[in-house]
């Protein structure tokens, strides 16, 4: 995938395939917080399990039940400090 591109695929609310991942900021069974090329992405649900992660390629694969997803900040969010982005 070209630099700066971001793609999110959810299959039957059970499988996630995400491209354009820059960093995993938080991860547990109920929430995954990612920094992507398009800003911060928060995934909420249950039984999350990251099965494949390659930050070099910017790819993440996970399973679990997705109940909610939301983006915050737009493209270019990476230039701000993590604390500033989370508290906004």
Secondary structure by P-SEA (a helix, b strand, c coil): ccccbbbbbbccccbbbbccccccccccccbbbbbccccbbbbbbccccccccccccbbbbbbccccccccccccccccccaaaaaac
